Amino acid sequence: MRIRHLGVVLLAMALALTAGTPAQAAEVGATTVNAGVAYRPSLPLTSCTAMTYTVDTGLPQNLSVVVGGHTFTGLFSMGASGSSSCESAHLGSGAITIFGTGFDPTQSNVLRCPALTGTYTRVESAFVATASGSCTFPDGGSAPVSVALTTAWRVNNVGFDGSVYGAAIAGTLDFTG
């Protein structure tokens, strides 16, 4: 009997503590990514090399995001660029800058994320990047955002010597505020 009474008291206390707390809007959004990656120079199979890369997604993807009281719903195109001091066909890590632009169906409301900077790690086919910066929303306001790019990496362009010139990535780009 005392255990049941204690449970009721604890529940009542929890409800009293949260009764005056306003609900927080979820600051999230996500979009799919299907992109091509180009490496310069190519990635060797056995050793590593310093290199730069670019990512171009091609077709825009649907995105609905709420960050810092700002919202956007529409099509979003992202790209990225970066570098590594030691990258091979099997693994690498380094710097990444993710950029993107979104348009609503009327093409008049624009989301701009010009330079979200961070780092990435790739082990075999698992590619994970995190970056942060500021995006400007259609209402004219801007908010700090963080993104996580999680993809599968697949070789799609190999040279005569087996080195990797290009790859494809497919996965998600998740936004948080």
C-alpha positions in Angstrom: 0.0 0.0 0.0 2.8 2.4 0.9 4.6 1.7 -2.5 1.4 2.6 -4.4 1.0 5.8 -2.4 4.7 6.7 -3.0 4.1 6.2 -6.8 1.1 8.5 -6.8 3.0 11.2 -4.9 6.0 11.0 -7.3 3.6 11.2 -10.3 1.8 14.2 -8.8 5.2 15.9 -8.1 6.3 15.3 -11.7 3.1 16.7 -13.1 3.3 19.8 -10.9 6.9 20.5 -12.0 6.0 20.3 -15.7 2.6 22.0 -15.6 4.0 25.5 -16.2 6.6 24.4 -18.8 5.8 25.4 -22.3 6.2 22.7 -25.0 9.4 22.9 -27.0 9.2 22.8 -30.8 11.1 19.9 -32.3 14.2 21.4 -34.0 14.8 18.8 -36.6 14.7 18.0 -40.3 16.1 15.5 -42.6 16.5 14.9 -46.3 17.9 12.0 -48.4 21.2 12.4 -50.2 22.2 10.6 -53.5 25.5 12.2 -54.6 28.6 11.8 -56.6 32.0 12.3 -55.2 35.0 13.3 -57.3 38.6 13.0 -55.9 41.7 14.9 -57.0 44.1 13.2 -57.2 42.7 9.6 -57.3 42.7 7.5 -54.1 45.4 4.8 -54.1 44.4 1.2 -53.0 47.3 0.5 -50.6 48.8 3.7 -49.4 47.3 7.1 -48.6 47.6 10.5 -50.2 46.6 14.1 -49.5 43.6 15.0 -51.7 40.6 17.2 -52.2 37.1 16.2 -53.1 33.8 17.7 -54.3 30.3 16.3 -53.7 27.4 17.2 -56.1 24.0 15.8 -55.4 22.3 16.5 -58.7 18.5 16.5 -58.1 17.0 18.4 -55.1 15.3 16.4 -52.4 12.4 17.1 -50.1 13.2 18.8 -46.8 11.1 20.0 -44.0 13.0 21.6 -41.1 12.3 23.7 -38.0 15.3 25.4 -36.3 15.3 28.3 -33.9 11.7 29.2 -34.6 12.3 29.3 -38.3 10.8 26.8 -40.8 11.3 25.7 -44.3 9.5 23.1 -46.4 10.5 22.5 -50.0 13.3 21.1 -52.2 16.8 21.2 -51.0 20.1 20.7 -53.0 23.3 20.2 -51.1 26.9 19.9 -52.1 30.2 19.6 -50.2 33.9 20.0 -50.6 36.8 19.1 -48.4 40.3 17.7 -48.0 42.3 15.0 -46.3 45.9 14.7 -45.5 45.8 10.9 -45.8 43.0 9.2 -47.8 42.9 5.8 -49.5 40.4 3.7 -51.2 39.7 2.0 -47.8 39.6 4.8 -45.3 40.1 8.5 -44.7 39.2 11.5 -42.6 39.5 15.3 -42.9 37.7 18.6 -43.3 34.3 19.1 -44.9 32.2 22.1 -45.9 28.6 21.4 -46.6 26.5 24.0 -48.5 23.0 24.0 -49.7 20.0 25.9 -51.1 16.3 25.2 -50.8 13.3 26.5 -52.6 9.6 26.1 -51.7 7.1 25.2 -54.4 6.6 28.8 -55.4 10.4 29.2 -55.9 10.1 32.5 -53.9 11.0 31.3 -50.4 14.7 30.4 -50.1 16.7 28.5 -47.4 20.4 29.2 -47.7 23.2 27.3 -45.9 26.3 28.7 -47.5 29.1 27.1 -45.4 28.5 24.5 -42.7 32.0 23.4 -41.7 33.1 20.3 -39.9 34.9 16.9 -40.2 34.2 13.5 -41.8 35.4 10.0 -41.3 35.2 7.1 -43.8 36.0 3.5 -43.0 35.4 1.2 -46.0 31.8 2.1 -47.1 30.7 3.9 -44.0 30.9 7.7 -44.4 29.9 10.0 -41.5 30.3 13.8 -41.4 29.2 16.5 -38.9 29.2 20.2 -39.6 27.8 23.4 -38.2 27.2 27.0 -39.2 24.3 29.3 -39.9 21.4 29.1 -42.4 19.1 31.9 -43.5 15.5 31.0 -43.6 12.6 32.3 -45.9 11.4 34.7 -43.2 14.8 36.5 -43.4 16.0 35.2 -40.0 19.0 33.1 -39.5 19.8 30.3 -37.0 22.7 28.2 -36.1 22.4 24.7 -37.4 24.2 21.4 -37.1 24.0 18.7 -39.7 25.0 15.0 -39.7 25.6 13.4 -43.1 25.5 9.6 -42.8 25.9 7.6 -46.0 27.1 4.5 -47.7 30.1 5.1 -49.9 30.5 3.0 -53.1 33.3 3.2 -55.7 32.0 4.1 -59.2 35.0 5.3 -61.1 38.3 3.3 -61.1 41.5 4.1 -63.0 43.6 1.6 -65.0 45.9 1.2 -61.9 42.9 0.5 -59.6 42.9 3.9 -58.0 39.6 5.5 -57.2 38.6 8.6 -59.1 35.0 8.8 -58.0 32.4 7.3 -55.7 28.7 7.5 -55.0 27.1 8.2 -51.6 23.5 7.5 -50.5 22.1 8.2 -47.1 20.6 11.1 -45.0 21.4 14.7 -44.1 19.9 15.4 -40.6 19.5 18.9 -39.3 19.3 20.0 -35.6 19.3 23.5 -34.1 
